[in-house]
Amino acid sequence: PRYMAPEQLLGLPLDARVDLYSWGVLAYELFVGHPPTVGAAHRPGDLRELGVPAGFAGAVARALEVARERRQRDFDEVLR
């Protein structure tokens, strides 16, 4: 469940952005050593503080947005 997008946990309609969220959790965890804490009161730490290039850190942060409308639409957008 820690890799599931919020809308997936809530049983809402799904699209490709659930995979982007899962990718963001995994990418964050690979750099930090633990999954991000997300939600209304908590935000994941900034990966740039660990020396992660700004573009990649930004892509991970955007993939971890709780509101799916704020995430990338697909992996092509992540790569851009």
Buried (B, 14 or more C-beta within 10 A) or exposed (E): EEBBBBBBEEEEEEEEBBBBBBBBBBBBBEBBEEBBEBEEEEBBBEBBEEEBEEEBBBBBBBBBBBEBEEBBEEBEEBEE
